[in-house]
């Protein structure tokens, strides 16, 4: 790990905002801001059960993952045409660029849309076109298709078959939605098939579910990254495994706070993962619903937990190391990170 000189606490927020970073855990449907929901509802003549942007925002008082998902799926109902998916992703990329995100791997949930009669090609083509155009904002972007774990494995297989004509536009496969009662092994066969097809594999595990879900995601699904994983601290052997094998965790602090996984940010265990040598990263998850994009997650979490410049370096470099891109791009990202840190250390 590169040694980082002490960054004065008063300069740390600016460093966090300016340093280049990768976002590896962003549900693109979860970036759909209330203003855009209403604009798309009007454009597509969709009726939503809220009278105003303000009323919709007030509904963002979640008690657990499921209470969030109920509103999340209602918001997604306004996405119908290819342009809708493009506009949603472009809105996210503009915010990400402002936060100095230079690499983004977007989760998307096609079953949320195909169940409403929206074609797979509509979803993927709109999102992919936005990923291509993100280069003009300085962001290298790609897509990870997620299966909804509250649905059956048979439906996941059907979704995979529908997506295969567009496989050149997808770099990976993930698993999301309600974790409790839907263990990773439920999707063992479809993940084995995805592995045979050469996709990168990730899965949500250990957010509300137990550490055993993280073990199963690693040993049965054979994923390369764990999304969330914050419950892993309850299992010392698992912590050792994550550190030894450099299994990245895509941690989402403001999401954890909003969904009551932790009572407050000061109680978050991000530092425990870093101190244990685990490749933890910071991400925004569903930023429109959870009150913050990337820099909000960094600055608020650092302020609440007392993390320092060395931790900032670890988190940003971990995000590049854990990304599904080529070695040359990773070196370029790290060079950019080094340059920003040098500018702070020399002034």
N, C-alpha and C positions, 0 to 999 in steps of 0.2 A: 504494500500500500504506500502510495506517495506521501511523504511527510508534508504537512501543511503548517505553515507558521500560524501563530495565533492571529485570528481576525478579531479586531475589537468588537465587542458586542453591539455597539451602535452602528457598525458598518455591516453587520451580518444580514439584516433584512435586504439591503441593497444587493449584496452578493447573491443571496438566494434568488432574487428576482432576475438578476442578470446572467447567472450561470446557465450554460446550455444544459438541456436535460432531455431524457426520453420518457414518454408516457406509454406504459405497457398495460394499463388497466383502465380503459375508458369505454364504457358502453355508449355507443354513439346515440342510441335512442334516449339515453339518460342525459344528453347534452341539449335536449329540446327545451328551450326556454319558454315560459308561458306566453311571451309576446309572439313567438313564432308559432306556437300551438294555435293561438287564436287566428293568426294570419293564414295558416294553412287550412284551418277549419272553415274560414270564410272562402278561401280559394276553391276548396273542394266540396263546399256545401255539406259539411259534417257538423252534426249537433253534438256538443260536448256538455256535460252536466255542471258547468260553471258559468256564471253570468259575466265574469270579468277576470282580467289578469290578477287583480288583487285577491279576489275570492279563491282563485286557483292557488296562488302562493300561500294563502292562509291554510290550505289543506295539507301543506307540506309539514305536518306535525306527526312524525312517524314514531311508533312504539316498538316496531320490529321490522324485519325484512319484508314480511308479507304485507303489512300495512303500506309500505312503500310500493311494492309491486302492483298493488291494486290501482294506484294512481298512475304508475308508470305505464301500464298497459292501456289505460284510458287515454293518456296523452299520445301514445303511439298510433291511436286510431285515426289521426288526421293525416297520416302518411299514406298516400295512395299512388301518386305518380312518380316516375323516375326523377323528375325535377325536385320533388319534395325531399327525397333522400339526399340529393346533391346539395340542396339549400341547407339542410340540417347539418351535413358534414362540413360544408364551407363555413358556416357560422362557428362551428367548433374550431376549425383550423385557424380562423382569424384570432380567436381568443388564445389558442395555444401558441401561435406565433408571438403574440404580445407577451406571453410568459416565457419566451425563449425555449420553447419545446422545438427541438430540431429533428426528432424522430418520434413517430406515433404509430402504434399498432392498435387498430380500432376493433373492438368487439361489436358484432351485430347479431341480432336474433331473428333470423328469417321466419321462424315458426310463428312469431308474433304477427307477421304480416301475411304469410301464405294462408293462415287460418281465416283471414278476412277476405281472401280472394285476390290478394296482390301477388303478382307473379314473381318467382325467384329472380328472373332476369331484370325486372324493374328495380328490385332492391339492390342487387349486386352492381348492376350497371351504373345506377345513380351514385352509389357510394364510391365505386372504383373511379369514376370520372372525377369526383372531388379529390380523391387521393392523388391522381395524376396532376390536377391543377394545384394541389398543395405545394408542389415544388416551387411555384412562383412566390410562395410565402416563406421559402427556406425550410420546408418540412418534408422529410422523406416519410411517406405514409403507406401502410398496408392494412389488409383486412384479416381478421380472425373470426370465423363463423362459429357461433355457439349453439349448442343444443340446450333446450329448456328441460331441466332435470325433473320437473314435475310431470312432464309428459312421458310416454313410453319409449323404450329403446327402439321398438318397431317404427315409431314416428321419426325418431332420429335417423334411422336407416333410410327412410323415405326422403327426408330432408337432404341427406348426403347425396342420394341419387339425383335429386333435382338440381343440386349445386354442381355436380361433376362437369357439366358442359362449360362451367365458368371457373374451373379449378385453377386456371392460370392467373386469376384475379384474387385468389385466396391463399395466404401463406400458412394458416394454421386452423386448428379446431379447438374449441373450448367447451366448457360446461358451466352453465349458470342457472339462475332462478332459485326458487326456494330450496335451501340446503337440507333442513331438518326433515328426516323421513325419506330422503332421496339420496342414499349413499352412492359414492362413485362407482362401486361394482355393478350397479344397475346398468351401466353403459359399457361394460367390459368388452363385449363383442364389437360394438360399433367403433370404439376407440382402437381396437386391434385392426379393424379394417382401415381406419384412417391412417394408422401407422404404416400399414402395407402400402398405402397410396403415397406416402412420403410427406404427409403434412406434419408441421410442428404441432405439439400437443400441450395444452394447458388445462387447468380445471380450478374452479372455485372450491376451496376446501378449508375447513377450520376457521370460518368466520363466525357462524353460530353453531356449526357442527363440531363434533369432538375431534381431538388429535387423530383418532383412528381413521377419520375420513382423509386426513393428509397422508397417512401411511398407505391407504388403499389407492389414493390417486397416484402415488409414486410407484407402488409395487404391482398394482393390477392394471391401471390405465397407462402407466409408464409415461407420465407427463414430464415435461422439461421445466416447467415453472408452476408454482402454486399461487393462485390468486387469493389474496387475503392471508390466510394461514396464521392469524394472530393467536389462535388457541393452542398453537404448537408449544408455547412456553410451559404448558402443563405437563409435558412429556420430555424429560431430560434426554432420553435416548433419541427421540425425534429431533431435538435441537442439535445433537451431535451429528446426526445423519444429514440434516440440512446444511450444516457448516462444512462437513467433510466432502460432500458431493457438490458443493456450490449450487444448491438449488435455490433459485431466486424466489423471493416472496414479493408479490405486488401489493403492497400495503396501501390502504386508503384511509388516512386518519379522520378526515371530516365525515366520511361515510360512516366509519365506526362510531363516531360521536352521535351523528344524527339518528342512527339505528339502535342506539342505546347499547352497543357492545361494550363501551366504556362509559362511566358516569361523567367524565370530563376529559379534556385533552391531556391534562397533567398526568392522568392515570394511564395514558397510552403506553404500550410496551415496546414501541419502536426501538428505543435505546437498547433494550435487552437483546434484541436480535443483532444489532450492530456490534454490541460488546461481545456477543458470542461468535462473531466472525461470520454471520449469515448474510447473504447477499440480499438484504432488504432494499426495497425501492419505495418511493412515494408517488402516489397516483391520485386521480380525482374521482374515479369510479362513475358516478352519475352526477356531474357537477351542477346541472340545472336544479336538481332536487336537494342536493346536500350542502348547498351554500358555499361552493368554492371550486375554482379551477386549480391548476397546478400550483401557481405561486401562492394562492390562499392556503393550500394544504401545507406547503413548506413554511411560510412565515408564521402561521398560527401555531403549527405544531412545534416549531423551534422556540417560539416565545413561551409556550406553555410548559415545555419539557426541559429547557435549558441545553438543548443540543448545540454544538459549536461548529466552527469552520471545518474541522476534521470530519465530523459527521456529514456535513454538507458535501464534501468531496466524496466520501464513501457512497452516499446515496446516489449522487449524479453518475459517478463512475460505474456503480453497480447497474444502473439503468441501461447504460450503454453495453456493458458486458453481457447482460441478460437478454438483450434485444436479438431478434431473429434477422440479423443483417450480416453482411460479409465482413471479414476481418479488416479490410481496407477502410470501410466506412467507420468501424469502431475506432480505429486508430485516428481517423480524422476527427471524430467526435471528442475523443480524449484530448487531442491536441487543442481543440477549441476550448475545452474545459480548463486545461492547463494555462492557456493564455489569459483567461478571465481571472483565475486565482492569482496568477503572477501580477496582474495589474493591481489587485487589491493588496498584495503583500509588499509591493514596491512603492506604495504611496501612503 
